Amino acid sequence: MTDTREDTALALDAEPDVALRRDDFLIPSASGGDFPLAAYLAGNSLGLQPRATRDEVLADLSAWEEYGVHGHLQAQRPWFPYHEDLRDPAARLVGALPREVVVMNSLTVNLHVLLASFYRPTAIRHRIVIEDRAFSSDSYAVRSHVAFRGHDPDTAVLRLKPRPGEDVLRTEDVVATLHDHAHSIATVMIGGVNYLTGEVMDMPTITAAGHEIGAFVGWDLAHAAGNIPLHLHDWDVDFAAWCSYKYLNSGPGAVAGAFVHERHLEDPQVPRLEGWWSTEPVGRFEMHPESAPQASADAWSMSNPPILAMGPVRTSLELFDEVGMAALRARSLRLTGYLRSLLEPLATSAGFAIITPAEDERHGAQLSVRVPVDADDLTARLYSNWGVVADDRRPDIVRLAPAPLYCTFHDCWRAAEALSQELTGKGIG
Ligand SMILES: Cc1ncc(COP(=O)(O)O)c(C=O)c1O
């Protein structure tokens, strides 16, 4: 029997946990309910602001004020090599070698930039594989990219569907589809954690299967970076991209990240779109007509980085380095497991179903709940009546994500209590 008492949640929160850094974050006020602060379970959509971020941004603004153009080299954190400082922590986050990652652009832009290199269709091998329930931007990116290369998106984009009556993909089905279309697939590009269902894909197995059929394999890690442990280098992934505004807490539209496996860095067969930031730094101001790229993912960067937007990424990565993904994941599994244990006994009476897989290796911090009412309306009521911030995808999915850095067991308890009150008219106790 699940212990549904509020006191139990509070007792769990009283236990020390190195991965809980709530005091380092600014928690929004609650809009309703009995508690002053929100139970913020929407960090899978937009992570909260770390307290240190404001000073970090102000320091870069001050450097601009003080140094003008000389800030490129003379600011306390000079702008010219600024992005290089983010390389090591970003690499640790995704399990890469430092030279395999670069912090740049935004997510969809990075997907396009990487597809330019890793989607190289021929008349026969022209297909690109995504999940049927890919985030819309990925689907648009892929379809437009395919059309840009002269192929028909309706036939060249292969969409992976769950079995009838099921919500999530099975690894064996993904692998079978790759083998069934082995000769026509150029590239596989899937979300590492599905945005809708919260399913964690078996990235090493699918990457290996893609390679077996001669395709490039890339991952959209929007919902994976900072959420689950990643080992992109060891998994032999060809390319990957992620945003920094969800679990990475770097602010709306924050600067994103990209990964290119070491083996592609010096391969002259891999074409690339370039700009002056692709060339090695020493020669950058010599204004040569031809670039001299470095053997690193920096070769894929084009423009000088938006310095005023880089500080929040730096702050965030420092926090992840301090805590470490192992401790964070351990806390995440406990929190999400606790939330599930509160929700499962309610499912029948409240008429909802948790569609996120239950096995540890198949989920991250998010539980997706299919509800029997309009999800948008329910989410609005959770917010205004109970101060619980969730997010939804129409028509019927509510997503609850206890981000382990700042969410508590009590936040999970509040979310379950609010859901129960809204759907059954009584609490969970
Ligand atoms: C899986 C996934 N892909 C793409 C995007 C779009 O990202 P951006 O607007 O940063 O390009 C999102 C945004 O939430 C996402 O979750």
The ligand as an ORCA input file, in Angstrom:
! r2SCAN-3c Opt
* xyz 0 1
  C      11.996     17.511    -28.997
  C      12.030     18.955    -29.375
  N      12.503     19.309    -30.591
  C      12.516     20.604    -30.983
  C      12.050     21.607    -30.160
  C      12.088     23.020    -30.653
  O      13.190     23.661    -30.131
  P      13.698     25.096    -30.594
  O      12.542     26.026    -30.610
  O      14.666     25.465    -29.509
  O      14.344     24.952    -31.911
  C      11.555     21.287    -28.894
  C      11.047     22.335    -28.008
  O      10.464     22.131    -26.973
  C      11.533     19.922    -28.501
  O      11.051     19.550    -27.297
*
